[in-house]
Amino acid sequence: MKSLRLLGTNKFKPLFMLCLSICILFNSVTAKADTPYKTFTQDGYGRIVETQTAYTPITTITKVGDLAFKNASDMQITADEEIYISDTEGKRIIVSDINGNLLRVYGEGELKNPVGLFVTNEKNLYVADKDAQRIVVFNLNGDVIKEYTKPEHPLYGSEMAFKPQKLVVDSKGIMYVICEGNTNGIVQISPTDGGTFLGYFGTNMTSINFLDVFRRIILTDEQLAKLPKNLPPTPNNLAIDNKGLIYTITQGVSLSSLKKLNVAGVNLIEPDAYDDLPAAVSVGNYENIFVVSEQGYIYEYNKDGSLLFVFGGKDSGRLRIGLFDKAVAIDVDRSNNLYVLDQEKNEIQVFQTTEFTDLVHEALSLYQNGKYTDSKEPLSQITSMNSLFDYANMAMGQAYLQEENYKEALKYFRLAKEYQGYSDAFWEVRNIWLKDNLVKSAAILLGLVLIWKLLKYLQRKRKLFTPVLTTLRKLGKVPVINRINYTWYFMKHPIDGCYGVKREGKANFISANILLSGFIVIYLINKYATGFILKRIVDGRYEIVTDILYILGVFLLMTICAYLISAINDGESTFKQLYTGFIYALGPYFIIKPFVVMLSNVITYNEIFLVQFANFCLYAWIVILIFMAVKEINNYTFSETVKVILLTFFCALIAVLLLFILYVLISQVIDFIQAIYGEVVYRFDK
């Protein structure tokens, strides 16, 4: 970077420009500099994190022989490593080897606006000639052997234009064509009878938002007819693999931007990361999927749509190899080198895999072919280089699971945050434990029952534990402890419980705060000690102080708002009574949640409904108790209670907005004071 800055000075600028011009005259430009971008992957929590460099830019192809391409729109690399380039403004297809040497030229004088191409295994070249509204097929000698124009079929649409942009061809010769402005989907054309329209394939779904629903409710049919139609987006590009599966990319549809379609048009994947402006898609040698965005970000997924790497980026005028102005096509050769076509720079950039990526690909190939044990060697090398590369941890866990080494499988599945795999391994570990300890556990349980029976017998016959029981009864009559124990009664008899809070002195800040402290402790245990398959917070990250402040803030805010709303709606409660009543209403949380946490640590996905049902009952019970507390303590009717609760939530929302505005204003005042102080200090120092 220092040398580049030096060459950028006025003294050396003419020399720098001369050197740059000489480089451009060569057929290809090779660069060995450090990568101008960082490489990222996605961890098990869905976060994009930095990882080792996956690909390094090694060369660019700016000319093929003596031919420079301009505004090229598409590119494909064949099995024998020939590069076909759709030179759109040149109105031709240029073919080169991987070193940029000219081999052939197609379509000079024949093509009008070639924007897409596809080469079959027989070396027949299909060209999407958009402005000519046709698909032209060339043989290896460059002769036109077939031509397909607009399908004459009523289902295609008589008013629908035929402007092919991108296309692929399967092993049967059936063409899958993306046409400009055709929102019905990908056009399927059979080569029989000069081109038979088979229908539309892989149609995208329309999206609807809240504004659309609101418009349909309030607008008349005449007004709705004047609005733009809600049409499904047209795919931008597509690719096909050796199995005949079609891969499409579509801009502006979030996770549905990348699809892997079977012969029935059913999507088989849902990627866990996406780009808003995908430009092209290609399939690698290990069924891995490559997507490049218009800004030049390159995404690599495995065959199931899990993100392996993302790298590259926008050039922004730096003229750095590895960055792009407008990427429009991507493909891969037999050596796993990536080729990306930049339409604005009029060049093809070539990327080479690193040692780390070679190991990932080796492991990927073995793992996807079911050779889990063989995949352990490259996976162990990957984890030694990056222990947080979650795909490797997941694959290692699967390998150990197949070897029936369940404890090691648990370890790696937990590292990868692979919940289903962890559940499967835990199921086996639990079965083994039950087989080894079932008799012992039954014996211990039976022993405890017998001991309990014996203790009851001794108390009944000999009164051995009477002093202890008497002491406990006296302790239970202590006012603070008595009020804490009142939680049980409140849970079972909420109406009488509210009467006790209101009329019998059960409202007390000391006991209420002790119960609230217990609630906070149980909340923290639930958050940080829940079983792994239900836990969604980052391991090792504790935010206890923040959690405590959050609970206290929410509880106090809702209690204060409820009291204020009740006060202006003829409620009979005091703040102390509502405060205590709300805490008593949390009683089911004290009783049930600890058992739910323990249960979550010994279940698998097959029994997860037990936790879900317990939580549903728990929170439903709390809601009912809170409703009864508001109703009975304030002496409201049912409708009045509903009204007050809704107003309470609205009041809390307004309070949060006011606090946020106050926070912003205070922050701006502080920044203003700091700016003035800095200016004064600066002037004083001068």
C-alpha positions in Angstrom: 0.0 0.0 0.0 2.9 2.4 0.7 4.3 1.8 -2.8 1.0 2.6 -4.4 0.7 5.8 -2.5 4.2 6.8 -3.6 3.4 6.1 -7.2 0.3 8.2 -6.8 2.3 11.4 -6.2 2.6 14.0 -9.0 6.3 13.1 -9.4 5.7 9.5 -10.4 2.2 9.8 -11.8 3.3 9.8 -15.5 5.4 6.7 -15.0 2.6 5.0 -13.2 0.1 5.7 -16.0 2.6 4.5 -18.6 3.1 1.2 -16.7 -0.6 0.7 -16.3 -1.2 1.3 -20.1 1.5 -1.3 -21.0 -0.2 -3.8 -18.7 -3.6 -3.4 -20.3 -2.1 -4.1 -23.8 -1.3 -7.7 -22.8 -3.9 -10.4 -23.3 -4.2 -11.0 -19.6 -3.2 -9.2 -16.5 -1.8 -11.3 -13.6 -1.8 -10.1 -10.0 -0.3 -11.8 -7.0 -1.0 -9.1 -4.4 -2.8 -9.7 -1.1 -6.5 -10.0 -1.3 -8.3 -6.6 -1.1 -11.2 -8.1 0.8 -12.0 -10.2 3.8 -13.7 -13.6 3.7 -16.7 -14.4 5.9 -18.8 -17.4 6.8 -21.9 -18.0 8.9 -21.8 -19.5 12.3 -24.5 -21.6 14.0 -26.1 -18.5 15.5 -26.7 -17.0 12.0 -24.0 -14.4 12.5 -21.6 -13.5 9.6 -18.1 -14.0 11.0 -14.7 -13.6 9.5 -12.7 -16.7 8.5 -9.6 -17.7 6.5 -9.3 -16.5 3.0 -11.1 -18.9 0.7 -10.1 -17.7 -2.7 -7.3 -15.4 -3.9 -7.4 -13.4 -7.2 -4.6 -14.6 -9.5 -5.3 -13.1 -13.0 -7.6 -11.2 -15.2 -8.5 -11.7 -18.8 -9.1 -8.4 -20.6 -8.6 -9.6 -24.2 -9.0 -12.8 -26.1 -6.3 -12.9 -28.7 -6.6 -9.5 -30.4 -10.3 -9.2 -29.5 -11.4 -7.1 -26.6 -15.0 -7.6 -25.5 -17.2 -4.8 -24.4 -20.4 -5.0 -22.4 -20.2 -8.8 -22.2 -23.3 -10.2 -20.6 -22.7 -14.0 -20.1 -20.0 -16.6 -19.8 -19.7 -20.4 -19.5 -16.7 -22.7 -19.0 -17.1 -26.1 -20.7 -15.8 -29.5 -19.4 -12.7 -29.2 -21.6 -12.1 -25.8 -20.1 -13.0 -23.5 -23.0 -14.5 -20.2 -22.1 -17.5 -19.0 -24.1 -18.1 -15.2 -23.7 -21.2 -13.4 -24.9 -19.7 -10.2 -26.3 -23.0 -8.3 -26.5 -21.9 -5.0 -28.1 -19.6 -6.9 -30.4 -22.6 -9.0 -31.5 -20.7 -12.2 -31.3 -19.6 -15.1 -29.1 -15.9 -15.3 -28.4 -14.3 -18.6 -27.3 -11.0 -18.8 -25.6 -9.0 -21.3 -23.5 -8.5 -20.6 -19.8 -5.3 -18.6 -20.5 -7.2 -16.1 -22.7 -6.0 -17.5 -26.1 -8.5 -17.1 -29.0 -10.0 -20.3 -30.2 -13.2 -19.5 -32.2 -15.7 -16.7 -32.9 -19.4 -17.4 -33.4 -22.2 -15.3 -34.9 -20.4 -12.4 -36.6 -23.0 -11.0 -39.0 -25.6 -13.3 -37.6 -26.3 -12.1 -34.1 -28.0 -8.8 -33.1 -27.9 -8.7 -29.3 -26.5 -11.8 -27.7 -27.1 -11.5 -23.9 -27.1 -15.2 -22.9 -25.6 -18.5 -23.9 -25.4 -22.1 -23.1 -23.0 -24.9 -24.4 -24.1 -28.5 -24.4 -21.8 -31.5 -24.0 -22.0 -32.0 -27.8 -20.6 -28.5 -28.2 -23.8 -27.1 -29.6 -24.0 -23.4 -28.7 -27.4 -21.9 -27.8 -27.5 -18.1 -27.9 -30.3 -15.9 -26.5 -30.5 -13.1 -29.1 -32.8 -10.7 -27.2 -33.4 -7.9 -29.7 -33.9 -10.4 -32.5 -36.4 -12.3 -30.3 -35.0 -15.6 -31.0 -32.7 -18.4 -29.8 -29.9 -19.3 -32.3 -28.1 -22.7 -32.2 -24.6 -23.1 -33.7 -22.7 -26.3 -34.2 -18.9 -26.6 -33.5 -18.1 -25.2 -37.0 -20.1 -22.0 -36.3 -23.0 -22.9 -38.6 -26.5 -22.1 -37.6 -28.3 -25.4 -37.3 -31.5 -24.3 -35.6 -33.5 -21.2 -34.7 -36.3 -20.8 -32.2 -38.7 -17.8 -32.1 -41.8 -16.9 -30.1 -43.8 -20.0 -29.2 -47.1 -20.1 -31.1 -49.2 -21.4 -28.2 -52.2 -19.8 -26.5 -50.8 -20.5 -23.0 -47.7 -18.5 -23.8 -49.8 -15.4 -24.4 -50.5 -13.8 -27.7 -49.4 -10.3 -26.4 -46.4 -11.6 -24.5 -43.1 -10.7 -26.2 -40.3 -13.3 -26.6 -37.1 -11.6 -25.6 -34.8 -14.4 -24.3 -32.1 -13.2 -21.8 -30.7 -16.3 -20.2 -31.1 -20.0 -20.9 -29.9 -23.5 -20.1 -30.5 -26.8 -21.9 -31.0 -30.2 -20.3 -29.7 -33.6 -21.6 -33.0 -34.1 -23.6 -32.5 -30.8 -25.4 -35.3 -29.0 -23.5 -34.6 -25.3 -23.2 -35.3 -23.3 -20.0 -35.4 -19.7 -21.0 -35.7 -16.5 -19.0 -37.5 -13.9 -21.0 -37.5 -10.1 -20.4 -40.8 -9.0 -18.8 -42.3 -12.4 -18.6 -43.5 -12.8 -15.0 -45.1 -16.2 -15.6 -41.8 -18.0 -15.0 -39.1 -19.8 -17.0 -40.2 -20.7 -20.5 -39.8 -24.4 -21.3 -39.3 -25.2 -25.0 -38.9 -28.7 -26.4 -36.8 -29.0 -29.6 -39.5 -31.2 -31.3 -41.4 -29.8 -34.2 -39.3 -26.7 -34.5 -39.8 -25.7 -30.9 -42.8 -26.8 -28.8 -43.9 -24.7 -25.8 -44.2 -27.0 -22.8 -45.3 -24.5 -20.2 -43.8 -22.3 -17.5 -41.4 -23.6 -14.9 -40.3 -22.4 -11.5 -42.7 -19.4 -11.2 -41.9 -17.1 -8.3 -44.7 -16.3 -5.8 -46.1 -12.8 -5.4 -45.4 -11.0 -2.1 -47.9 -9.1 -0.1 -47.3 -6.7 2.8 -49.5 -4.9 5.3 -49.9 -1.9 3.0 -51.3 -4.1 0.3 -53.8 -5.7 2.7 -54.8 -2.2 4.0 -55.4 -1.0 0.4 -57.6 -3.9 -0.4 -59.7 -3.2 2.6 -60.3 0.5 2.1 -60.1 1.0 -1.7 -62.9 0.3 -4.2 -62.4 -2.1 -7.1 -62.0 0.9 -9.5 -59.3 2.4 -7.3 -57.5 -1.0 -7.0 -57.6 -1.4 -10.8 -55.6 1.8 -11.2 -52.8 0.6 -8.9 -49.8 -1.3 -10.3 -50.4 -5.0 -10.4 -48.8 -7.2 -7.8 -46.9 -9.5 -10.2 -44.3 -12.2 -9.3 -40.7 -11.1 -10.1 -38.9 -12.6 -13.1 -35.8 -14.7 -12.4 -32.5 -12.9 -13.3 -30.3 -15.9 -14.1 -30.2 -19.7 -14.0 -27.9 -22.7 -14.2 -28.2 -26.5 -14.5 -26.2 -29.3 -13.0 -25.4 -32.8 -14.2 -28.5 -34.2 -12.6 -30.8 -31.8 -14.5 -31.7 -29.7 -11.4 -32.3 -26.0 -12.3 -30.8 -23.2 -10.1 -32.3 -19.8 -10.3 -31.6 -16.4 -8.7 -34.1 -13.6 -8.4 -33.6 -10.1 -7.0 -35.6 -8.7 -4.2 -37.1 -11.8 -2.7 -34.8 -12.3 0.3 -34.3 -16.0 1.2 -36.1 -17.1 -2.0 -33.5 -15.4 -4.1 -31.7 -18.7 -4.7 -33.7 -21.8 -5.7 -32.8 -25.3 -6.5 -35.7 -26.8 -8.6 -36.4 -30.4 -9.4 -38.1 -31.6 -12.5 -41.5 -30.7 -10.9 -40.4 -27.1 -10.2 -40.3 -27.7 -6.5 -37.6 -25.8 -4.6 -35.3 -28.1 -2.6 -33.3 -25.5 -0.6 -33.6 -22.4 1.5 -30.3 -20.7 1.8 -29.3 -19.3 5.2 -27.8 -16.1 3.7 -28.7 -14.1 0.6 -27.9 -11.0 -1.3 -30.4 -8.4 -2.4 -29.0 -8.1 -5.9 -27.8 -11.5 -7.1 -26.6 -11.5 -10.7 -25.6 -15.0 -11.6 -25.4 -18.6 -10.3 -23.3 -21.6 -11.1 -22.7 -25.1 -9.8 -19.3 -26.3 -8.8 -17.6 -29.7 -8.9 -18.9 -30.8 -5.5 -22.5 -29.8 -6.1 -21.5 -26.6 -4.3 -23.4 -23.5 -5.5 -21.8 -20.2 -6.4 -23.8 -16.9 -6.5 -22.3 -13.5 -7.5 -24.1 -10.2 -6.8 -24.0 -7.1 -9.0 -21.7 -5.5 -6.4 -19.2 -8.3 -6.7 -19.9 -10.3 -3.6 -19.3 -14.0 -4.2 -21.3 -16.5 -2.1 -20.4 -20.2 -2.0 -23.0 -22.7 -0.5 -23.0 -26.4 -0.1 -25.7 -28.4 -1.9 -28.2 -27.9 0.9 -27.9 -24.1 0.8 -25.6 -23.7 3.9 -23.2 -20.8 3.4 -19.6 -21.7 3.3 -17.9 -18.5 2.2 -18.7 -15.0 1.1 -16.0 -12.6 -0.2 -15.3 -10.0 -2.9 -17.0 -6.6 -3.1 -17.4 -3.3 -4.9 -14.3 -1.8 -6.5 -15.2 1.9 -5.8 -12.6 3.1 -8.2 -9.5 1.4 -6.6 -8.8 -0.8 -9.7 -8.0 -3.7 -7.4 -8.1 -7.2 -8.7 -10.7 -9.2 -6.7 -13.2 -6.3 -6.7 -15.8 -5.5 -9.2 -17.8 -2.7 -10.9 -20.7 -4.9 -12.1 -20.4 -8.7 -12.0 -22.8 -10.5 -14.4 -21.6 -14.1 -14.7 -19.7 -16.7 -12.7 -18.4 -20.2 -13.5 -15.8 -22.7 -12.2 -13.3 -24.9 -14.0 -12.1 -28.4 -13.3 -9.4 -27.1 -10.9 -12.0 -25.3 -8.8 -10.8 -21.9 -10.1 -13.6 -19.3 -10.2 -14.1 -17.0 -13.2 -16.2 -13.9 -12.7 -17.2 -11.6 -15.6 -17.3 -7.9 -14.9 -19.5 -6.1 -17.4 -18.2 -2.6 -16.6 -14.5 -3.4 -16.5 -14.8 -5.6 -19.5 -12.7 -8.3 -18.0 -12.9 -11.8 -16.4 -11.3 -12.1 -13.0 -9.9 -15.5 -12.0 -9.7 -16.7 -8.4 -7.7 -19.6 -7.0 -8.6 -21.8 -4.0 -6.5 -21.6 -0.9 -5.3 -24.6 1.1 -8.1 -24.1 3.6 -10.8 -24.2 0.8 -9.2 -27.3 -0.8 -9.6 -29.1 2.5 -13.2 -27.8 2.8 -14.0 -29.1 -0.7 -12.3 -32.5 0.0 -14.3 -32.9 3.2 -17.5 -31.7 1.4 -17.1 -34.3 -1.3 -16.5 -37.2 1.1 -19.2 -36.1 3.5 -21.9 -35.6 0.8 -21.1 -39.1 -0.6 -21.6 -40.7 2.8 -17.9 -41.4 3.5 -18.1 -39.9 7.0 -15.1 -41.7 8.4 -12.9 -40.7 5.5 -14.0 -37.1 5.9 -12.6 -36.9 9.4 -9.0 -36.4 8.3 -9.6 -33.2 6.2 -12.2 -32.1 8.8 -9.7 -32.4 11.6 -7.2 -30.3 9.6 -9.9 -27.7 9.0 -10.9 -27.5 12.7 -7.2 -27.2 13.6 -6.9 -24.2 11.3 -10.2 -22.7 12.4 -12.0 -24.4 15.3 -15.0 -22.1 14.9 -15.7 -23.1 11.2 -19.2 -24.5 12.0 -19.7 -26.5 8.8 -16.6 -28.6 9.7 -17.8 -29.1 13.2 -21.2 -30.2 12.0 -19.7 -32.7 9.5 -17.3 -34.0 12.2 -20.2 -34.5 14.5 -22.0 -36.5 11.8 -18.9 -38.6 11.2 -18.7 -39.5 14.9 -22.5 -40.2 15.0 -22.1 -42.7 12.2 -19.2 -44.3 14.1 -21.5 -44.5 17.2 -19.1 -42.3 19.2 -22.0 -40.3 20.6 -20.2 -38.3 23.2 -17.7 -36.9 20.6 -20.7 -36.3 18.3 -22.4 -34.3 21.0 -19.3 -32.2 21.4 -19.0 -31.2 17.8 -22.7 -30.8 17.2 -22.8 -28.4 20.1 -19.8 -26.4 18.7 -21.6 -26.2 15.3 -25.0 -25.3 16.9 -26.5 -28.2 15.0 -29.6 -28.9 17.1 -31.1 -31.8 15.2 -27.8 -33.7 15.1 -27.3 -33.0 18.8 -30.8 -34.3 19.5 -30.0 -37.5 17.6 -26.7 -38.1 19.4 -28.3 -37.3 22.8 -31.1 -39.8 22.1 -28.4 -42.5 21.8 -26.4 -41.3 24.9 -29.6 -41.3 26.9 -30.6 -44.8 25.8 -27.2 -46.1 26.8 -27.4 -44.4 30.2 -30.9 -45.8 30.8 -29.8 -49.3 29.9 -26.8 -49.1 32.3 -28.6 -47.3 35.2 -32.3 -48.2 34.9 -32.2 -50.9 37.6 -30.1 -48.7 39.9 -32.4 -45.8 39.4 -35.5 -47.9 40.1 -33.8 -49.3 43.3 -32.9 -45.7 44.5 -36.4 -44.5 43.8 -37.9 -47.5 45.7 -35.5 -46.9 48.5 -36.6 -43.2 48.8 -40.3 -44.3 48.9 -39.6 -46.8 51.6 -37.6 -44.2 53.7 -40.5 -41.7 53.3 -42.9 -44.4 54.5 -40.7 -45.3 57.4 -40.4 -41.6 58.5 -44.1 -41.2 58.4 -44.6 -44.4 60.5 -42.1 -43.2 63.1 -43.8 -39.8 63.3 -47.2 -41.4 63.7 -46.1 -44.0 66.3 -43.2 -42.3 68.2 -43.7 -38.5 67.4 -39.9 -38.3 66.7 -40.2 -35.2 64.4 -42.7 -33.2 66.3 -40.2 -30.6 67.6 -38.9 -30.0 64.1 -42.5 -29.7 62.6 -43.5 -27.4 65.4 -40.5 -25.1 64.7 -41.4 -25.1 61.0 -45.0 -24.1 61.8 -43.8 -21.3 64.0 -41.4 -20.2 61.2 -44.2 -20.2 58.7 -46.2 -17.8 60.9 -43.4 -15.1 60.6 -45.2 -12.3 58.7 -42.6 -12.1 55.8 -42.5 -15.9 55.3 -46.3 -16.1 55.7 -46.8 -13.6 52.9 -44.3 -15.4 50.7 -46.2 -18.7 51.3 -49.4 -16.9 50.4 -48.3 -17.3 46.7 -49.6 -20.9 46.8 -53.0 -19.7 48.0 -53.1 -16.9 45.4 -52.4 -19.3 42.6 -55.2 -21.7 43.6 -57.8 -19.1 44.7 -57.1 -15.9 42.9 -60.4 -14.1 43.8 -59.9 -14.8 47.6 -56.2 -14.1 47.1 -56.9 -10.7 45.7 -59.2 -10.0 48.7 -56.4 -10.9 51.0 -54.1 -8.5 49.2 -56.7 -5.7 49.4 -58.2 -6.3 52.8 -56.1 -8.6 54.9 -52.7 -7.0 54.8 -51.0 -9.4 52.4 -49.6 -6.4 50.4 -46.1 -5.9 51.5 -43.1 -4.5 49.7 -40.5 -6.6 51.6 -42.1 -10.0 50.8 -43.0 -8.8 47.3 -39.4 -7.8 46.6 -38.1 -11.1 47.9 -40.4 -12.9 45.5 -39.4 -10.6 42.7 -35.7 -11.5 43.4 -36.6 -15.2 43.2 -38.3 -14.6 39.9 -35.2 -12.9 38.5 -33.0 -15.8 39.7 -35.3 -18.3 38.0 -35.4 -16.2 34.8 -31.6 -16.2 34.7 -31.5 -19.9 35.3 -34.0 -20.4 32.5 -32.1 -18.2 30.1 -28.6 -19.6 30.7 -29.3 -23.2 31.9 -32.0 -24.3 29.4 -31.2 -27.5 27.5 -29.0 -27.0 24.4 -31.7 -27.9 21.8 -33.9 -25.1 23.2 -31.1 -22.6 24.0 -30.7 -19.8 21.4 -28.2 -17.5 23.2 -24.5 -17.5 22.5 -22.5 -20.0 24.7 -20.3 -18.2 27.2 -22.0 -14.8 26.8 -23.6 -13.6 30.0 -25.5 -10.3 30.3 -26.8 -10.7 33.8 -26.8 -7.0 34.8 -28.6 -6.1 31.6 -31.1 -8.9 32.2 -31.8 -7.7 35.7 -32.3 -4.1 34.6 -34.5 -5.3 31.8 -36.8 -7.3 34.1 -37.0 -4.5 36.7 -37.7 -1.9 34.0 -40.5 -3.8 32.3 -42.1 -4.9 35.6 -42.0 -1.4 37.1 -43.1 0.3 33.9 -46.2 -2.0 33.5 -47.1 -1.7 37.2 -46.8 2.1 37.2 -48.8 2.4 34.0 -51.5 0.0 35.3 -51.8 2.0 38.5 -52.1 5.3 36.6 -54.7 4.0 34.2 -56.6 2.4 37.1 -56.5 5.7 39.1 -58.1 7.7 36.3 -60.7 4.9 35.6 -62.1 4.8 39.2 -60.0 1.9 40.3 -59.8 1.1 44.0 -56.2 -0.3 44.1 -53.1 1.3 45.6 -49.7 1.0 44.0 -48.6 -1.4 46.8 -51.6 -3.6 46.2 -51.1 -3.8 42.4 -47.4 -4.3 42.8 -47.9 -7.2 45.2 -50.8 -8.7 43.3 -48.7 -8.8 40.0 -45.9 -10.5 41.8 -48.2 -13.1 43.3 -49.6 -13.6 39.8 -46.1 -14.8 38.8 -46.5 -17.7 41.2 -46.8 -20.4 38.4 -43.4 -19.3 37.1 -41.8 -20.0 40.5 -43.3 -23.5 40.7 -43.3 -24.8 37.1 -40.4 -23.1 35.4 -37.6 -24.9 37.4 -39.1 -28.3 36.4 -39.3 -27.1 32.8 -35.6 -26.1 32.8 -34.7 -29.5 34.2 -36.9 -31.3 31.7 -35.3 -29.3 28.8 -31.9 -30.8 29.7 -33.1 -34.4 29.3 -35.3 -34.4 26.2 -34.8 -34.6 22.5 -36.7 -33.1 19.7 -39.1 -36.1 19.9 -40.3 -34.9 23.3 -40.0 -31.2 22.9 -43.8 -30.8 22.9 -43.7 -31.5 26.6 -41.7 -28.3 27.2 -43.9 -26.4 24.8 -47.1 -27.6 26.5 -45.7 -26.8 30.0 -44.7 -23.3 28.9 -48.1 -22.7 27.3 -49.9 -23.7 30.5 -47.5 -21.7 32.6 -47.9 -18.4 30.7 -51.7 -18.9 30.2 -52.0 -19.3 34.0 -50.0 -16.2 34.7 -52.1 -14.2 32.2 -55.3 -15.3 33.9 -53.9 -14.4 37.4 -52.8 -10.9 36.2 -56.3 -10.4 34.7 -57.9 -11.4 37.9 -55.6 -9.2 40.0 -56.5 -6.1 37.9 -60.2 -7.0 38.0 -60.6 -7.9 41.7 -58.2 -5.4 43.3 -59.8 -2.5 41.4 -63.4 -4.0 41.7 -63.9 -3.8 37.9 -66.3 -5.6 35.6 -64.9 -7.9 32.9 -65.2 -5.2 30.1 -63.7 -2.5 32.3 -60.7 -4.8 33.0 -60.1 -5.4 29.3 -60.3 -1.7 28.7 -57.8 -0.9 31.5 -55.3 -3.6 30.3 -55.4 -2.3 26.7 -54.9 1.3 27.9 -52.0 0.1 30.1 -50.2 -1.3 27.1 -50.8 1.8 25.2 -49.5 3.9 28.1 -46.4 1.8 28.3 -45.7 2.2 24.6 -46.0 6.0 24.9 -43.7 6.0 27.9 -41.1 4.0 26.0 -41.3 6.5 23.1 -40.9 9.5 25.4 -37.9 7.8 27.1 -36.3 7.2 23.8 -36.8 10.8 22.6 -35.4 12.0 26.0 -32.4 9.7 25.5 -31.7 11.1 22.0 -32.0 14.7 23.2 -29.7 14.1 26.1 -27.2 12.4 23.8 -27.2 15.4 21.4 -26.7 17.8 24.3 -23.8 15.8 25.5 -22.3 15.6 22.0 -22.7 19.4 21.7 -21.0 20.1 25.0 -18.1 17.8 24.1 -17.7 19.5 20.7 -17.6 22.9 22.4 -15.2 21.7 25.0 -12.9 20.2 22.3 -13.0 23.4 20.3 -12.1 25.5 23.3 -9.2 23.2 24.2 -8.0 23.3 20.6 -8.1 27.1 20.5 -6.5 27.5 23.9 -3.6 25.1 22.9 -3.0 27.2 19.8 
